[in-house]
Amino acid sequence: MAELKTKKTEASVEEFLNGVADETRRRDCFTLLDMMKKITRKEPKMWGASMVGLGEYEYKYASGRESVWFPIGFSPRKQDLTIYVVAGYERFPELMQKLGKYKTGKSCLYIKKLEDLDMKVLKQLLTEGYKALAGSKAKK
């Protein structure tokens, strides 16, 4: 079984975020970072070259292979700001209805800018998503 290519690194999160060219996206990233640090009480880490993750959890595939990932995080992609709630967004349908303007994948929330979202709802969503996995050994 292949090993995960994206791993936690020692690269500077602040340097990475300061390198985000779009001023609004950069500001949104620092706002998200502050919110996630308060929720998790963890220091952010770079995962690969472009993802910021907070916290860790271990999970096991049906094959028996184990890995480590972050419960919540984000990435300032070129097209969208991607917010990861690895527990999945489908477990929070009531919050998703109130959140605002977005698109989703299973664990990815794609937004253009934070002002498109209800920030109180986003904070609750991130808090619940973090609680769902933090400190647990999840099965995948």
C-alpha positions in Angstrom: 0.0 0.0 0.0 1.4 3.4 -1.0 2.3 5.9 1.8 0.6 9.3 1.9 2.5 11.9 -0.1 1.2 14.8 1.9 2.9 14.9 5.3 3.3 17.4 8.1 6.4 19.6 7.5 8.4 22.1 9.5 7.8 24.9 7.0 6.6 28.2 8.4 2.8 28.7 8.3 3.2 32.4 8.6 5.7 32.7 5.8 3.4 30.6 3.6 0.4 32.7 4.3 2.3 35.9 3.9 3.1 34.7 0.4 -0.5 34.5 -0.7 -0.7 37.1 -3.5 -4.4 38.2 -3.2 -4.8 40.5 -0.2 -8.4 39.4 0.6 -7.4 35.8 0.4 -4.4 36.4 2.6 -6.5 38.3 5.2 -9.1 35.5 5.2 -6.4 32.9 5.8 -5.1 34.8 8.8 -8.7 35.1 10.1 -9.3 31.4 9.7 -5.9 30.6 11.3 -6.8 32.6 14.4 -10.2 31.0 14.6 -8.9 27.5 14.2 -6.1 28.1 16.8 -8.7 29.2 19.3 -10.9 26.2 18.6 -8.1 23.6 18.7 -5.6 25.2 21.1 -3.0 23.7 18.7 -0.3 25.3 16.8 -0.8 25.2 13.0 1.5 23.0 10.9 2.1 22.9 7.2 1.0 19.7 5.5 2.7 19.4 2.2 3.4 22.6 0.4 0.0 24.3 0.6 -2.2 23.0 3.4 -2.4 24.3 6.9 -3.7 21.8 9.5 -4.4 22.0 13.2 -4.4 19.0 15.5 -3.9 15.4 14.6 -5.8 12.2 14.6 -4.9 8.6 13.7 -7.0 6.6 11.4 -7.0 3.0 10.1 -8.0 1.9 6.7 -9.9 -1.4 6.2 -6.6 -2.8 4.9 -5.1 -2.3 8.3 -2.8 0.6 7.2 -2.6 3.4 9.7 -2.0 7.1 9.0 -2.1 10.5 10.7 -4.0 13.6 9.4 -5.4 16.9 10.7 -9.0 17.2 11.8 -9.4 20.8 10.5 -7.4 23.0 8.2 -7.4 25.1 5.1 -5.6 25.9 1.9 -5.6 29.1 -0.1 -6.0 27.5 -3.5 -5.9 29.7 -6.6 -9.6 29.2 -7.5 -11.1 28.9 -4.0 -10.2 29.1 -0.3 -10.6 25.4 0.7 -11.6 24.7 4.3 -11.2 21.1 5.5 -13.4 19.5 8.1 -12.1 16.0 7.8 -15.1 14.5 9.8 -17.2 15.5 6.7 -19.8 18.2 6.2 -22.7 15.8 5.7 -22.9 15.2 9.4 -23.9 18.9 10.0 -26.9 19.5 7.7 -28.5 22.2 9.9 -25.3 24.2 10.1 -24.7 23.9 6.4 -28.1 25.4 5.6 -27.2 28.5 7.6 -23.6 28.9 6.5 -23.9 31.0 3.4 -22.4 30.8 -0.1 -20.2 27.8 -0.7 -19.6 24.5 -2.6 -18.6 21.3 -0.9 -16.8 18.0 -1.4 -16.9 15.3 1.3 -14.5 17.0 3.6 -13.8 20.2 1.6 -15.7 23.5 1.8 -14.9 25.8 -1.2 -15.5 29.5 -0.8 -14.4 32.7 -2.6 -14.2 34.8 0.6 -15.1 34.6 4.2 -17.6 37.5 3.9 -19.8 35.1 2.0 -20.3 33.0 5.2 -22.0 33.5 8.5 -18.9 33.5 10.7 -20.7 32.3 13.8 -22.0 29.3 11.9 -18.5 28.7 10.5 -17.0 28.7 14.0 -19.6 26.3 15.2 -19.1 24.0 12.2 -15.3 24.0 12.7 -15.7 23.4 16.5 -18.0 20.4 15.9 -15.9 19.0 13.1 -12.8 19.3 15.3 -14.5 17.6 18.3 -15.6 14.8 16.1 -12.1 13.7 15.4 -9.6 15.3 17.7 -7.8 12.9 20.0 -9.6 9.9 18.4 -8.4 7.0 16.4 -10.8 7.1 13.5 -11.5 4.3 11.1 -11.5 4.9 7.3 
